[in-house]
């Protein structure tokens, strides 16, 4: 899975405008918060955020920091989706714990080597179990848990299929 494929899949979950009172991120469009948009130079109405900026944010702030292009293809999207949903460092630590390597939150030679030797389906299952456990403890679970659980279930059903 390349970035374009991952971005298109992500938009199935992050698409559209939201301003849910329980969401600490406030106003979002395509999953991008007003604060993140502002950090990237956008100060307009969130409903009008340029799609090119949205793509660039996801590429620069989530895809690149997880070194997705260096990860085995079958696990790229699971790590990317976790990074978007829970932060880059958290996603990497879940990956590292699933691989049985030190969980320093950074992708390096040891993490990459272990990822390329591991069974991708097992890594995805372990990662998603950790992710679900973490998310059920969040104060916002009652508001967003059903959607998060569906997102994780979809990854469980389809994770590791894409070898490209």
Backbone as a printed PyTorch tensor [residue, N CA C, xyz], in Angstrom:
tensor([[[  0.8480,  -1.1780,   0.0000],
         [  0.0000,   0.0000,   0.0000],
         [  0.8910,   1.2380,   0.0000]],

        [[  0.6490,   2.1190,  -0.9560],
         [  1.3910,   3.3720,  -1.0040],
         [  0.5990,   4.4750,  -0.2970]],

        [[  1.1750,   5.6750,  -0.2350],
         [  0.5060,   6.7520,   0.4880],
         [ -0.8520,   7.0870,  -0.1150]],

        [[ -0.9410,   7.1440,  -1.4320],
         [ -2.2250,   7.4860,  -2.0600],
         [ -3.3140,   6.5060,  -1.6590]],

        [[ -3.0020,   5.2150,  -1.6860],
         [ -3.9830,   4.1970,  -1.2800],
         [ -4.3510,   4.3600,   0.1950]],

        [[ -3.3390,   4.5780,   1.0210],
         [ -3.5750,   4.7300,   2.4610],
         [ -4.4190,   5.9720,   2.7410]],

        [[ -4.1080,   7.0540,   2.0650],
         [ -4.8690,   8.2930,   2.2530],
         [ -6.3310,   8.0950,   1.8450]],

        [[ -6.5540,   7.4600,   0.7130],
         [ -7.9260,   7.2180,   0.2520],
         [ -8.6980,   6.3430,   1.2330]],

        [[ -8.0530,   5.3360,   1.7830],
         [ -8.7030,   4.4780,   2.7830],
         [ -8.9880,   5.2780,   4.0570]],

        [[ -8.0410,   6.0800,   4.4640],
         [ -8.2040,   6.8900,   5.6640],
         [ -9.3970,   7.8350,   5.5450]],

        [[ -9.6000,   8.3890,   4.3630],
         [-10.6920,   9.3460,   4.1760],
         [-12.0670,   8.7010,   4.3530]],

        [[-12.1300,   7.3790,   4.2680],
         [-13.3970,   6.6870,   4.5470],
         [-13.7670,   6.8210,   6.0230]],

        [[-12.7560,   7.0580,   6.8670],
         [-12.9780,   7.1880,   8.3100],
         [-12.9000,   8.6330,   8.7850]],

        [[-12.0980,   9.4320,   8.1220],
         [-11.8290,  10.7920,   8.5870],
         [-12.5120,  11.8600,   7.7390]],

        [[-13.2820,  11.4660,   6.7430],
         [-13.8860,  12.4320,   5.8320],
         [-14.9560,  13.2910,   6.4680]],

        [[-15.1070,  14.4990,   5.9510],
         [-16.1990,  15.3730,   6.3530],
         [-15.8900,  16.2850,   7.5190]],

        [[-16.8150,  17.2080,   7.7370],
         [-16.7020,  18.1960,   8.8050],
         [-17.3150,  17.6450,  10.0790]],

        [[-16.6780,  17.9310,  11.2100],
         [-17.2190,  17.5250,  12.5100],
         [-16.8990,  18.5990,  13.5420]],

        [[-17.8060,  18.7490,  14.4640],
         [-17.5940,  19.6440,  15.6050],
         [-18.3450,  19.0480,  16.7920]],

        [[-17.9440,  17.8360,  17.1610],
         [-18.6190,  17.1040,  18.2340],
         [-18.2260,  17.7080,  19.5820]],

        [[-19.2070,  17.9710,  20.4480],
         [-18.8890,  18.5840,  21.7440],
         [-17.9500,  17.7490,  22.6200]],

        [[-17.9120,  16.4460,  22.4290],
         [-17.0430,  15.5890,  23.2400],
         [-15.6370,  15.4570,  22.6610]],

        [[-15.4160,  15.9740,  21.4590],
         [-14.1160,  15.8450,  20.8070],
         [-13.1990,  16.9680,  21.2720]],

        [[-12.1070,  16.6320,  21.9790],
         [-11.1940,  17.6720,  22.4480],
         [-10.5090,  18.4210,  21.3070]],

        [[-10.5470,  17.8520,  20.0950],
         [ -9.9390,  18.5010,  18.9370],
         [-10.7680,  19.6400,  18.3740]],

        [[-12.0080,  19.7620,  18.8190],
         [-12.8680,  20.8340,  18.3200],
         [-13.2700,  20.6080,  16.8720]],

        [[-13.3220,  21.6940,  16.1190],
         [-13.7200,  21.6070,  14.7100],
         [-12.6640,  20.8440,  13.9230]],

        [[-13.1260,  19.8870,  13.1240],
         [-12.2230,  19.1280,  12.2600],
         [-12.8260,  19.0000,  10.8730]],

        [[-11.9630,  18.8800,   9.9010],
         [-12.3730,  18.5860,   8.5330],
         [-11.4030,  17.5520,   8.0080]],

        [[-11.9310,  16.4560,   7.5210],
         [-11.1160,  15.3310,   7.0460],
         [-10.1570,  14.8420,   8.1320]],

        [[-10.5730,  14.9880,   9.3940],
         [ -9.7630,  14.5350,  10.5160],
         [ -8.6930,  15.5100,  10.9600]],

        [[ -8.5700,  16.6360,  10.2850],
         [ -7.5760,  17.6480,  10.6360],
         [ -8.2270,  18.6580,  11.5780]],

        [[ -7.6180,  18.8560,  12.7410],
         [ -8.1670,  19.8120,  13.7050],
         [ -7.8040,  21.2430,  13.3050]],

        [[ -8.5550,  22.1760,  13.8510],
         [ -8.2720,  23.5900,  13.6080],
         [ -6.8570,  23.9480,  14.0380]],

        [[ -6.4180,  23.4060,  15.1680],
         [ -5.0750,  23.7040,  15.6710],
         [ -4.0010,  23.2110,  14.7030]],

        [[ -4.1570,  21.9930,  14.1970],
         [ -3.1790,  21.4460,  13.2440],
         [ -3.2080,  22.2440,  11.9450]],

        [[ -4.3970,  22.6100,  11.4930],
         [ -4.5100,  23.4330,  10.2810],
         [ -3.7580,  24.7460,  10.4710]],

        [[ -3.9480,  25.3810,  11.6320],
         [ -3.2750,  26.6510,  11.9170],
         [ -1.7610,  26.4800,  11.9690]],

        [[ -1.2930,  25.3820,  12.5750],
         [  0.1510,  25.0990,  12.6220],
         [  0.7370,  24.9730,  11.2220]],

        [[ -0.1200,  24.6180,  10.2740],
         [  0.3120,  24.4420,   8.8890],
         [ -0.0780,  25.6260,   8.0060]],

        [[ -0.3810,  26.7610,   8.6340],
         [ -0.6060,  27.9990,   7.9070],
         [ -2.0240,  28.2730,   7.4500]],

        [[ -2.9790,  27.4150,   7.8150],
         [ -4.3660,  27.6320,   7.3920],
         [ -5.1640,  28.2230,   8.5470]],

        [[ -5.7970,  29.3600,   8.2900],
         [ -6.5530,  30.0490,   9.3340],
         [ -7.9870,  30.3380,   8.9080]],

        [[ -8.4400,  29.7040,   7.8490],
         [ -9.7950,  29.9300,   7.3650],
         [-10.7990,  28.9970,   8.0120]],

        [[-12.0020,  29.0280,   7.4800],
         [-13.0770,  28.1510,   7.9350],
         [-12.6810,  26.7070,   7.6190]],

        [[-12.7730,  25.8380,   8.5990],
         [-12.3280,  24.4490,   8.4220],
         [-13.0370,  23.7420,   7.2710]],

        [[-14.2610,  24.0970,   7.0030],
         [-14.9990,  23.4290,   5.9310],
         [-14.3730,  23.7000,   4.5600]],

        [[-13.5360,  24.7380,   4.4860],
         [-12.9010,  25.1120,   3.2170],
         [-11.4150,  24.7690,   3.1550]],

        [[-10.9160,  23.9800,   4.0900],
         [ -9.4850,  23.6450,   4.0700],
         [ -9.1380,  22.9610,   2.7430]],

        [[ -8.0900,  23.4110,   2.0710],
         [ -7.7320,  22.8200,   0.7810],
         [ -7.3390,  21.3390,   0.9100]],

        [[ -7.8330,  20.5350,  -0.0050],
         [ -7.5350,  19.0960,   0.0360],
         [ -6.0420,  18.8330,  -0.1250]],

        [[ -5.3450,  19.7010,  -0.8580],
         [ -3.8970,  19.5190,  -1.0130],
         [ -3.1780,  19.6930,   0.3260]],

        [[ -3.6640,  20.6150,   1.1430],
         [ -3.0740,  20.8060,   2.4700],
         [ -3.3630,  19.6000,   3.3560]],

        [[ -4.5780,  19.0920,   3.2840],
         [ -4.9480,  17.9070,   4.0710],
         [ -4.0180,  16.7450,   3.7270]],

        [[ -3.8340,  16.4770,   2.4310],
         [ -2.9480,  15.3880,   1.9930],
         [ -1.5250,  15.6130,   2.4990]],

        [[ -1.0550,  16.8450,   2.3870],
         [  0.3050,  17.1620,   2.8120],
         [  0.4830,  16.9510,   4.3130]],

        [[ -0.5100,  17.3480,   5.1010],
         [ -0.4370,  17.1460,   6.5530],
         [ -0.3440,  15.6590,   6.8690]],

        [[ -1.2060,  14.8640,   6.2610],
         [ -1.1730,  13.4250,   6.5400],
         [  0.1430,  12.7960,   6.0850]],

        [[  0.6790,  13.2690,   4.9660],
         [  1.9470,  12.7210,   4.4900],
         [  3.0980,  13.1450,   5.3990]],

        [[  3.2180,  14.4280,   5.6680],
         [  4.3530,  14.9540,   6.4230],
         [  4.3100,  14.6120,   7.9100]],

        [[  3.1140,  14.6090,   8.5040],
         [  3.0270,  14.4660,   9.9550],
         [  2.6880,  13.0590,  10.4290]],

        [[  2.2830,  12.1830,   9.5120],
         [  1.9230,  10.8210,   9.9200],
         [  2.6370,   9.7600,   9.0870]],

        [[  2.5770,   9.8260,   7.7710],
         [  3.1740,   8.8100,   6.9040],
         [  4.7020,   8.8040,   7.0210]],

        [[  5.3130,   9.9610,   6.8520],
         [  6.7790,  10.0380,   6.9030],
         [  7.3510,   9.6850,   8.2740]],

        [[  6.8050,  10.2240,   9.3750],
         [  7.3990,   9.9210,  10.6830],
         [  7.3420,   8.4480,  11.0850]],

        [[  6.3870,   7.6860,  10.5430],
         [  6.3590,   6.2490,  10.8480],
         [  7.2170,   5.4620,   9.8650]],

        [[  7.8680,   6.1620,   8.9380],
         [  8.7100,   5.5220,   7.9160],
         [  7.9290,   4.4260,   7.1860]],

        [[  6.7160,   4.7710,   6.8080],
         [  5.8050,   3.7910,   6.2080],
         [  6.4130,   3.0930,   5.0020]],

        [[  7.1500,   3.8390,   4.1820],
         [  7.7220,   3.2470,   2.9720],
         [  8.7630,   2.1810,   3.2890]],

        [[  9.3010,   2.1700,   4.5000],
         [ 10.2930,   1.1720,   4.8990],
         [  9.6690,  -0.0130,   5.6320]],

        [[  8.4190,   0.1380,   6.0700],
         [  7.7300,  -0.9570,   6.7650],
         [  7.2440,  -1.9890,   5.7620]],

        [[  7.0930,  -3.2340,   6.1840],
         [  6.5080,  -4.2310,   5.2830],
         [  5.1200,  -3.7680,   4.8280]],

        [[  4.8440,  -3.9390,   3.5460],
         [  3.5830,  -3.4600,   2.9660],
         [  2.3440,  -3.8860,   3.7530]],

        [[  2.2530,  -5.1300,   4.2030],
         [  1.0110,  -5.5400,   4.8670],
         [  0.6940,  -4.8020,   6.1680]],

        [[  1.7060,  -4.2350,   6.8310],
         [  1.4170,  -3.5800,   8.1130],
         [  1.3990,  -2.0560,   8.0260]],

        [[  1.7560,  -1.5030,   6.8820],
         [  1.8420,  -0.0430,   6.7430],
         [  0.5660,   0.6690,   7.1710]],

        [[ -0.5550,   0.2160,   6.6320],
         [ -1.7930,   0.9390,   6.8970],
         [ -2.1960,   0.8480,   8.3640]],

        [[ -1.9940,  -0.2910,   8.9930],
         [ -2.3600,  -0.4290,  10.4070],
         [ -1.5700,   0.5520,  11.2690]],

        [[ -0.2920,   0.7380,  10.9610],
         [  0.5390,   1.6740,  11.7190],
         [  0.1290,   3.1120,  11.3950]],

        [[ -0.1000,   3.4070,  10.1250],
         [ -0.5240,   4.7450,   9.7020],
         [ -1.8480,   5.1290,  10.3520]],

        [[ -2.8250,   4.2490,  10.2980],
         [ -4.1360,   4.5290,  10.8740],
         [ -4.0280,   4.7600,  12.3820]],

        [[ -3.2140,   3.9680,  13.0390],
         [ -3.0070,   4.1490,  14.4820],
         [ -2.3420,   5.4890,  14.7690]],

        [[ -1.3860,   5.8830,  13.9220],
         [ -0.7090,   7.1700,  14.1020],
         [ -1.6950,   8.3220,  13.9800]],

        [[ -2.5640,   8.2420,  13.0010],
         [ -3.5670,   9.2910,  12.7920],
         [ -4.5250,   9.3450,  13.9750]],

        [[ -4.9500,   8.1960,  14.4410],
         [ -5.9740,   8.1210,  15.4830],
         [ -5.4270,   8.3910,  16.8880]],

        [[ -4.1720,   7.9930,  17.1480],
         [ -3.6490,   8.0740,  18.5210],
         [ -2.2750,   8.7160,  18.6430]],

        [[ -1.7180,   9.1750,  17.5460],
         [ -0.4090,   9.8170,  17.5810],
         [  0.6990,   8.9150,  17.0670]],

        [[  1.6840,   9.5240,  16.4600],
         [  2.7970,   8.7910,  15.8510],
         [  3.5590,   7.9720,  16.8890]],

        [[  3.9330,   8.5890,  17.9970],
         [  4.7060,   7.8780,  19.0210],
         [  3.9700,   6.6760,  19.5680]],

        [[  2.6870,   6.8410,  19.8430],
         [  1.8820,   5.7390,  20.3690],
         [  1.7990,   4.6000,  19.3520]],

        [[  1.5690,   4.9310,  18.0880],
         [  1.4770,   3.9040,  17.0450],
         [  2.7800,   3.1180,  16.9300]],

        [[  3.8890,   3.8230,  16.9770],
         [  5.1880,   3.1500,  16.8790],
         [  5.4240,   2.2660,  18.1030]],

        [[  5.0670,   2.7530,  19.2870],
         [  5.2370,   1.9250,  20.4940],
         [  4.3700,   0.6650,  20.4200]],

        [[  3.1360,   0.7820,  19.9250],
         [  2.3010,  -0.4210,  19.7610],
         [  2.9580,  -1.3970,  18.7990]],

        [[  3.5100,  -0.8800,  17.7050],
         [  4.2110,  -1.7350,  16.7480],
         [  5.3940,  -2.4070,  17.4330]],

        [[  6.1980,  -1.6410,  18.1380],
         [  7.3870,  -2.1920,  18.7820],
         [  7.0340,  -3.2430,  19.8280]],

        [[  6.0180,  -2.9970,  20.6260],
         [  5.5930,  -3.9910,  21.6200],
         [  5.1010,  -5.2540,  20.9310]],

        [[  4.4470,  -5.0900,  19.8080],
         [  3.9490,  -6.2440,  19.0560],
         [  5.0830,  -7.0430,  18.4350]],

        [[  6.1990,  -6.3850,  18.1930],
         [  7.3740,  -7.0460,  17.6240],
         [  8.3110,  -7.5910,  18.6960]],

        [[  8.0950,  -7.2040,  19.9470],
         [  8.9590,  -7.6550,  21.0310],
         [ 10.2890,  -6.9310,  21.0890]],

        [[ 10.3250,  -5.6780,  20.6040],
         [ 11.5510,  -4.8780,  20.6720],
         [ 11.3190,  -3.7100,  21.6270]],

        [[ 12.4000,  -3.0370,  21.9930],
         [ 12.2910,  -1.8910,  22.9000],
         [ 11.3240,  -0.8610,  22.3280]],

        [[ 10.4300,  -0.3790,  23.1840],
         [  9.3990,   0.5540,  22.7130],
         [  9.7960,   2.0040,  23.0040]],

        [[ 10.7180,   2.5020,  22.1780],
         [ 11.1980,   3.8730,  22.3470],
         [ 10.4170,   4.8850,  21.5140]],

        [[  9.4640,   4.4140,  20.7220],
         [  8.6420,   5.3130,  19.9240],
         [  9.3230,   5.8490,  18.6820]],

        [[ 10.4410,   5.2350,  18.3000],
         [ 11.1810,   5.6670,  17.1110],
         [ 11.4120,   4.4720,  16.2000]],

        [[ 11.2350,   4.6860,  14.9090],
         [ 11.4930,   3.6300,  13.9300],
         [ 12.9770,   3.6700,  13.5710]],

        [[ 13.6630,   2.5880,  13.8590],
         [ 15.0770,   2.4800,  13.5320],
         [ 15.3700,   1.1040,  12.9510]],

        [[ 16.6480,   0.7850,  12.8760],
         [ 17.0730,  -0.4800,  12.2660],
         [ 16.5040,  -1.6980,  12.9850]],

        [[ 16.4660,  -1.6640,  14.3040],
         [ 15.9810,  -2.8260,  15.0640],
         [ 14.4960,  -3.0450,  14.8080]],

        [[ 13.7210,  -1.9720,  14.8790],
         [ 12.2780,  -2.0900,  14.6350],
         [ 12.0210,  -2.5520,  13.2080]],

        [[ 12.7120,  -1.9550,  12.2490],
         [ 12.5020,  -2.3400,  10.8460],
         [ 12.9120,  -3.7880,  10.6050]],

        [[ 14.0370,  -4.1970,  11.1680],
         [ 14.4800,  -5.5830,  11.0020],
         [ 13.4750,  -6.5620,  11.5670]],

        [[ 12.9870,  -6.2720,  12.7680],
         [ 11.9900,  -7.1460,  13.3980],
         [ 10.6960,  -7.1610,  12.5960]],

        [[ 10.2980,  -6.0040,  12.0790],
         [  9.0550,  -5.9220,  11.2970],
         [  9.1390,  -6.7730,  10.0400]],

        [[ 10.3030,  -6.7850,   9.4080],
         [ 10.4620,  -7.5560,   8.1660],
         [ 10.5790,  -9.0590,   8.4250]],

        [[ 10.9030,  -9.4440,   9.6560],
         [ 10.9970, -10.8670,   9.9990],
         [  9.6930, -11.4270,  10.5630]],

        [[  8.8170, -10.5600,  10.9880],
         [  7.6040, -10.9820,  11.7040],
         [  6.4800, -11.4080,  10.7650]],

        [[  5.5540, -12.1670,  11.3220],
         [  4.3240, -12.5290,  10.6160],
         [  3.4160, -11.2980,  10.6260]],

        [[  3.1060, -10.7120,   9.4610],
         [  2.3440,  -9.4650,   9.4490],
         [  0.9510,  -9.5770,  10.0690]],

        [[  0.2780, -10.6830,   9.8540],
         [ -1.0570, -10.8380,  10.4390],
         [ -0.9890, -10.8560,  11.9630]],

        [[  0.0250, -11.5110,  12.4970],
         [  0.1930, -11.5600,  13.9500],
         [  0.5280, -10.1670,  14.4970]],

        [[  1.3930,  -9.4440,  13.8070],
         [  1.7560,  -8.0900,  14.2360],
         [  0.5160,  -7.2010,  14.2580]],

        [[ -0.2820,  -7.2730,  13.2070],
         [ -1.4980,  -6.4580,  13.1300],
         [ -2.4490,  -6.8140,  14.2650]],

        [[ -2.6440,  -8.0940,  14.5160],
         [ -3.5420,  -8.5110,  15.6110],
         [ -3.0490,  -7.9940,  16.9570]],

        [[ -1.7600,  -8.1550,  17.2220],
         [ -1.2000,  -7.6860,  18.4890],
         [ -1.3250,  -6.1660,  18.6150]],

        [[ -1.0150,  -5.4560,  17.5330],
         [ -1.1310,  -3.9930,  17.5510],
         [ -2.5600,  -3.5490,  17.8240]],

        [[ -3.4910,  -4.1520,  17.1160],
         [ -4.8870,  -3.7370,  17.2540],
         [ -5.4510,  -4.0830,  18.6240]],

        [[ -4.9940,  -5.1770,  19.2080],
         [ -5.4240,  -5.5170,  20.5720],
         [ -4.9390,  -4.4480,  21.5490]],

        [[ -3.6900,  -4.0260,  21.4000],
         [ -3.1520,  -2.9750,  22.2650],
         [ -3.9040,  -1.6590,  22.0480]],

        [[ -4.1680,  -1.3680,  20.8030],
         [ -4.8850,  -0.1320,  20.4600],
         [ -6.2930,  -0.1260,  21.0570]],

        [[ -7.0040,  -1.2180,  20.9010],
         [ -8.3650,  -1.2960,  21.4300],
         [ -8.3590,  -1.1940,  22.9530]],

        [[ -7.4240,  -1.8740,  23.5960],
         [ -7.3150,  -1.7960,  25.0520],
         [ -7.0920,  -0.3500,  25.4940]],

        [[ -6.2070,   0.3420,  24.8180],
         [ -5.9190,   1.7480,  25.1230],
         [ -7.1660,   2.6120,  24.9360]],

        [[ -7.8330,   2.4330,  23.8210],
         [ -8.9670,   3.2970,  23.4900],
         [-10.1570,   3.0960,  24.4250]],

        [[-10.3540,   1.8770,  24.9000],
         [-11.4860,   1.6430,  25.8030],
         [-11.3080,   2.3680,  27.1340]],

        [[-10.1010,   2.7910,  27.4260],
         [ -9.8140,   3.5060,  28.6780],
         [ -9.9520,   5.0280,  28.5420]],

        [[-10.1420,   5.5030,  27.3270],
         [-10.2450,   6.9450,  27.1070],
         [-11.5920,   7.4760,  27.5860]],

        [[-11.5860,   8.6830,  28.1020],
         [-12.8340,   9.2930,  28.5850],
         [-13.8240,   9.5290,  27.4520]],

        [[-13.3400,   9.5740,  26.2270],
         [-14.2130,   9.8110,  25.0740],
         [-14.7460,   8.5160,  24.4520]],

        [[-14.4460,   7.3660,  25.0810],
         [-14.9050,   6.0830,  24.5400],
         [-16.4250,   6.0490,  24.3750]],

        [[-17.1620,   6.5550,  25.3500],
         [-18.6240,   6.5120,  25.2670],
         [-19.1430,   7.2630,  24.0420]],

        [[-18.4690,   8.3190,  23.6530],
         [-18.8970,   9.1100,  22.4950],
         [-18.4080,   8.5450,  21.1700]],

        [[-17.1970,   8.0200,  21.1400],
         [-16.5720,   7.6420,  19.8740],
         [-16.2030,   6.1670,  19.7610]],

        [[-16.3820,   5.4190,  20.8380],
         [-15.9360,   4.0290,  20.8780],
         [-16.5170,   3.1420,  19.8010]],

        [[-17.7840,   3.3150,  19.5110],
         [-18.4140,   2.4600,  18.4930],
         [-17.7220,   2.6190,  17.1320]],

        [[-17.4540,   3.8560,  16.7520],
         [-16.7630,   4.1100,  15.4890],
         [-15.3360,   3.5980,  15.5030]],

        [[-14.6440,   3.8130,  16.6260],
         [-13.2720,   3.3060,  16.7360],
         [-13.2500,   1.7830,  16.6550]],

        [[-14.1800,   1.1390,  17.3360],
         [-14.2330,  -0.3290,  17.3280],
         [-14.4940,  -0.8490,  15.9200]],

        [[-15.3710,  -0.1980,  15.1810],
         [-15.6340,  -0.6090,  13.7870],
         [-14.3820,  -0.4470,  12.9270]],

        [[-13.6800,   0.6320,  13.1480],
         [-12.4510,   0.9030,  12.4000],
         [-11.4270,  -0.1990,  12.6730]],

        [[-11.2770,  -0.5630,  13.9250],
         [-10.3420,  -1.6190,  14.3040],
         [-10.8020,  -2.9640,  13.7590]],

        [[-12.0970,  -3.2330,  13.8160],
         [-12.6310,  -4.4910,  13.2720],
         [-12.3500,  -4.5970,  11.7800]],

        [[-12.4860,  -3.5010,  11.0600],
         [-12.2050,  -3.5200,   9.6200],
         [-10.7370,  -3.8630,   9.3750]],

        [[ -9.8530,  -3.2860,  10.1820],
         [ -8.4330,  -3.6100,  10.0470],
         [ -8.1650,  -5.0760,  10.3780]],

        [[ -8.8450,  -5.6040,  11.3750],
         [ -8.6860,  -7.0250,  11.7160],
         [ -9.1370,  -7.9140,  10.5680]],

        [[-10.2030,  -7.5230,   9.9120],
         [-10.7380,  -8.3180,   8.8060],
         [ -9.9120,  -8.2180,   7.5390]],

        [[ -9.2380,  -7.0820,   7.3430],
         [ -8.5430,  -6.8650,   6.0770],
         [ -7.0530,  -6.6220,   6.2150]],

        [[ -6.5510,  -6.5350,   7.4250],
         [ -5.1340,  -6.2660,   7.6300],
         [ -4.2630,  -7.3590,   7.0510]],

        [[ -3.1310,  -6.9460,   6.4680],
         [ -2.1700,  -7.9060,   5.9520],
         [ -2.4920,  -8.4500,   4.5810]],

        [[ -3.6130,  -8.0140,   3.9680],
         [ -3.9720,  -8.5390,   2.6480],
         [ -3.1580,  -7.9150,   1.5290]],

        [[ -2.8380,  -6.6400,   1.6610],
         [ -2.2080,  -5.8990,   0.5760],
         [ -0.7070,  -6.1410,   0.5780]],

        [[ -0.2210,  -6.7860,  -0.4250],
         [  1.2110,  -7.0760,  -0.5210],
         [  1.9460,  -6.0600,  -1.3860]],

        [[  1.2390,  -5.0640,  -1.9250],
         [  1.8940,  -4.1100,  -2.8320],
         [  2.5960,  -3.0080,  -2.0860]]])
